[in-house]
Amino acid sequence: MAVIEEFNSLPQIEQLAVYEAIARKVTPADYGPLSDEDLTAIAAETFAVLDQEEDRARVACPAVGSAEEDHPACSRNEGQADLSRRSSSQAGLVPP
């Protein structure tokens, strides 16, 4: 599918913007409820994305995963609420 390939070639921030636009446009009522398999797949994908983001954060700041006072120059908590909201939204668990 050319559309998916084009989407995958976008930077992650643009992928998020496209996802959010689609999530606002398409409602679950348009397609019916999600199956357990669908929910499991969405959760697995969400956790994979979170793992990737955490890995990137570790490269940027070696203190990720340790106490903040161990490495105060890395503000690990900055943007945490936004990341959490986006991740839940991507999983279809909360409205965007």
Summary of the structure (lengths in Angstrom):
residues: 96
radius of gyration: 15.9
end to end distance: 25.7
largest distance: 48.8
contacts: 194
relative contact order: 0.12
helix: 67%
strand: 0%
